[in-house]
Amino acid sequence: MHRDRAAVITTYGGLLIVKVLVTGGAGYIGSTICSALEDNGHIPVIIDSLITGNKAFTEKKIFYQADISDSKALKSIFHDHQDIGAIIHCAALIVVPESVQKPYRYYHENVSKSLELFKFASDSGIKVIFSSTAAVYESSATQMVTEESPLGPDSPYARTKMALEMALLDFSIAYGMRAISLRYFNPIGADPKMRSGPSADSPTHILGKLLSIHQGEESAFKIAGVDWPTRDGTALRDYIHVWDLAEAHIKTLELFDNLVTGENPYSIINLGSGQGTTVLEFLEAFEEVSGTEIKRINGYARPGDTAGAYANGDNAWNKLAWKPRMSIEQGIADAIKWNKKLS
Ligand SMILES: NC(=O)c1ccc[n+]([C@@H]2O[C@H](COP(=O)([O-])OP(=O)(O)OC[C@H]3O[C@@H](n4cnc5c(N)ncnc54)[C@H](O)[C@@H]3O)[C@@H](O)[C@H]2O)c1
């Protein structure tokens, strides 16, 4: 086992300040994490190829436009910033239907390239916080999932994430690498200070559709299935404000050394609200926040759809003392505000 790289570059008034490499820091979630890092006194260093990211999100930040598999770029970043103590690995391709059509691309971009990054981190003794997804879980009969719930990813995209979680576990056992996988449920909203948010063509689910209707681009919302085994028959998801998600990364970073040790070098934490929200409940919340009446059409479930699931948040609470603070209404309001800013 190798030595662990010094994570704390300095302390200010007793606070830890960490310089963190954020891969995919020009993306929706990575950019929000960078803002949360700065707000908490840490220093993000971004590597992003801008394949889908937004260069504007990197303004006034330390930014390297490069692919995560570019070993020369990585060496140069770590040469310039020898005090980087952790990597938050958000960079990935994330569009589920595209991953079904182009699995090679997804395995190459997400798995092959991340393996090189993990090898680099492992060789350098740098801790890793990995953006994983609740899509790694098997559809659950009980709908509430803990970190021990059975895995059964449904798409190539989700399988790339599961493959990387397994690689992190194996690397931690064999090489003493230390890593934490954070399994995100459904992020919504934007940075409350409007520094960044989802891109206009973001593939995100229900909220994207509702925003299109709100802007007059689409006329009605089609509900995919009304006889699911939920309280009102519509499918259920666990939505989490992206700012809450970002703050959970700060907690993970700051508590990392307590959470993963030599004896227990790898950990998994669900990040969700701990509550399921049905499609109808989400529609009603959207109508209330936006003041727009949404015309609904009851449709059939599509192949591959599931009743949905929500996170059990006990592990996040016990390990991170973290619970989401922001409501679905706040997430919807921030998404509407961000959309206005984009248009
Ligand atoms: N958005 C969601 O609903 C969601 C849910 C669960 C998990 N996640 C995970 O969170 C992470 C961030 O997702 P997001 O929504 O911010 O996506 P995003 O597409 O907005 O951001 C991804 C960023 O990674 C960059 N990137 C991709 N491949 C790269 C490479 N090889 N080298 C360098 N940069 C590269 C892109 O340019 C982009 O800026 C992903 O790993 C995703 O799997 C997202």
The ligand as a MOL file (V3000), in Angstrom:
LIG
                    3D

  0  0  0     0  0            999 V3000
M  V30 BEGIN CTAB
M  V30 COUNTS 44 48 0 0 0
M  V30 BEGIN ATOM
M  V30 1 N -28.0130 14.2190 -14.4890 0
M  V30 2 C -28.5140 13.1460 -13.8990 0
M  V30 3 O -29.7390 12.9570 -13.8680 0
M  V30 4 C -27.5900 12.1580 -13.2210 0
M  V30 5 C -28.1450 11.1580 -12.3920 0
M  V30 6 C -27.2960 10.2380 -11.7930 0
M  V30 7 C -25.9190 10.3060 -12.0030 0
M  V30 8 N -25.4200 11.2700 -12.8300 0 CHG=1
M  V30 9 C -23.9690 11.2940 -13.0600 0
M  V30 10 O -23.4800 12.5810 -12.7110 0
M  V30 11 C -22.3770 12.9320 -13.5430 0
M  V30 12 C -22.5960 14.3150 -14.1160 0
M  V30 13 O -23.8000 14.3110 -14.8640 0
M  V30 14 P -24.3630 15.6560 -15.5230 0
M  V30 15 O -25.8420 15.5740 -15.4940 0
M  V30 16 O -23.6820 16.8330 -14.9210 0 CHG=-1
M  V30 17 O -23.8970 15.4670 -17.0310 0
M  V30 18 P -23.3460 16.5740 -18.0540 0
M  V30 19 O -23.4160 15.9640 -19.4170 0
M  V30 20 O -24.0090 17.8790 -17.8270 0
M  V30 21 O -21.8310 16.7120 -17.6020 0
M  V30 22 C -20.8310 15.8030 -17.9560 0
M  V30 23 C -19.5800 16.5960 -18.2350 0
M  V30 24 O -18.5110 15.6760 -18.4840 0
M  V30 25 C -17.7590 16.1570 -19.6020 0
M  V30 26 N -17.1210 14.9770 -20.1930 0
M  V30 27 C -17.7270 13.8570 -20.6720 0
M  V30 28 N -16.7980 12.9640 -21.0680 0
M  V30 29 C -15.5770 13.5210 -20.8110 0
M  V30 30 C -14.2380 13.0800 -20.9670 0
M  V30 31 N -13.9610 11.8750 -21.4890 0
M  V30 32 N -13.2340 13.8920 -20.5780 0
M  V30 33 C -13.5050 15.1160 -20.0440 0
M  V30 34 N -14.7500 15.5910 -19.8810 0
M  V30 35 C -15.7800 14.8030 -20.2630 0
M  V30 36 C -18.7860 16.8380 -20.4940 0
M  V30 37 O -18.2150 17.7660 -21.3990 0
M  V30 38 C -19.6970 17.4840 -19.4630 0
M  V30 39 O -19.2410 18.7930 -19.1500 0
M  V30 40 C -22.2770 11.8260 -14.5930 0
M  V30 41 O -21.2320 10.9650 -14.2390 0
M  V30 42 C -23.6130 11.1140 -14.5190 0
M  V30 43 O -23.4950 9.7550 -14.8670 0
M  V30 44 C -26.2080 12.1920 -13.4340 0
M  V30 END ATOM
M  V30 BEGIN BOND
M  V30 1 1 1 2
M  V30 2 2 2 3
M  V30 3 1 2 4
M  V30 4 1 4 5
M  V30 5 2 4 44
M  V30 6 2 5 6
M  V30 7 1 6 7
M  V30 8 2 7 8
M  V30 9 1 8 9
M  V30 10 1 8 44
M  V30 11 1 9 10
M  V30 12 1 9 42
M  V30 13 1 10 11
M  V30 14 1 11 12
M  V30 15 1 11 40
M  V30 16 1 12 13
M  V30 17 1 13 14
M  V30 18 2 14 15
M  V30 19 1 14 16
M  V30 20 1 14 17
M  V30 21 1 17 18
M  V30 22 2 18 19
M  V30 23 1 18 20
M  V30 24 1 18 21
M  V30 25 1 21 22
M  V30 26 1 22 23
M  V30 27 1 23 24
M  V30 28 1 23 38
M  V30 29 1 24 25
M  V30 30 1 25 26
M  V30 31 1 25 36
M  V30 32 1 26 27
M  V30 33 1 26 35
M  V30 34 2 27 28
M  V30 35 1 28 29
M  V30 36 1 29 30
M  V30 37 2 29 35
M  V30 38 1 30 31
M  V30 39 2 30 32
M  V30 40 1 32 33
M  V30 41 2 33 34
M  V30 42 1 34 35
M  V30 43 1 36 37
M  V30 44 1 36 38
M  V30 45 1 38 39
M  V30 46 1 40 41
M  V30 47 1 40 42
M  V30 48 1 42 43
M  V30 END BOND
M  V30 END CTAB
M  END
